[in-house]
Amino acid sequence: MPNARGPSSTQALFTPLTVGLPDGRTLGLTRYGNPAHQAVVFHHGFGSSSLELPPTVALLDRLQLQLLAPDRPGVGVSSVCRPLTFPSFAADVVAALDALGIAGPVATMGWSVGGVHALALAACYPGRVAAVQLLSTCLPLGEPAAYRHLTRTWKFLHWGQIAFPWLNRTTFLWLSRQWARHPDRTIDWFIRLMRSAERAVTAKPGYRELLRDAAVQGFAHHGRGVFDDAQAWCRPPGFAIEAVQAPTTIWHGTGDGVWAPDNIPYLASRIPLARIKLLAGQGHMLYLENWAAILEETRALLGPPCPG
């Protein structure tokens, strides 16, 4: 049964929930908006959590949408799951929707590697997903067809994650301690490492704190969830991108310093009903600056809200 995780000073902006999964694990979610409205499932980025969404209470109310942002296994209060796969987490999300009594079609969206999780949900459960929004999304690193389109940098990172998992586990453990003990210093360090398009957005007051708090939850459980997410990303994905049948919008910036836009036409070519929105000069954090437009587009893809 779903449970709210207690009162919060930010309860007007979002509501933390927990859901018991069929195998006894716990899945943490954050709900933004009115539970009576049509649901949109948001998949957070790598090393982050469900707290990365900007508050837009009035807009969600006007559009009659609620956002359900699940924390992947090992993130926030979500139990660790070994081994994590894209299809296994899609099954967790569907179990959570069932527990929350959401039987009708939903939209799904994902930022960065969360975009691959959004694709997995749409591909594995086409009857449950009516629209997809991919925000600065990546390719599945472990799929041979996609691997051929990766840059040398991403091929090297894939090789390192597979060949030296212990090194990555140690790195994520160290980062989890930095986020827990020195969150402000750590977010400022990451901002300094970013390229200009990402740094200009992330450093803004409000966004900096939002992303800081999301990362602290992202690196819970001693960074185990981040490591397992990376492993899942580097293994064969377990689903076919071509199986996504829902209308899909791919949002990407020409200035993206994390995932260059070169592969986006290739990704779109594999999704039957995909269209691209390429934003000039914007970077990997474009979802923060275009959040209202993204929600408006989601409502348009889902169709008008039901009366009443």
Protein Blocks (a to p, Z undefined) as FASTA:
>chain_A
ZZdebjafklmmpccdddddfkopacddddedjfkbccddddddehiafklpccdfklmm
mnopacdddddehiajbccdddddfklmmmmmmmmmmmnopabccddddehjlmmmmmmm
mmmmmmlpgbdcdehiacdfklmklmmmpcfklmmmmmmmmmmmmlmmmmmmmmmmmmmm
mmmlmmmmmmmmpcfklmmmmmpghjlmmmmmmmmmmmgghlmmmmmmmmmmmmcehiaf
klpmbdcdddddfklckbccklmmmmmmmpmkbccdddehiafklmmmmmmmmmmmmmmm
nopadeZZ
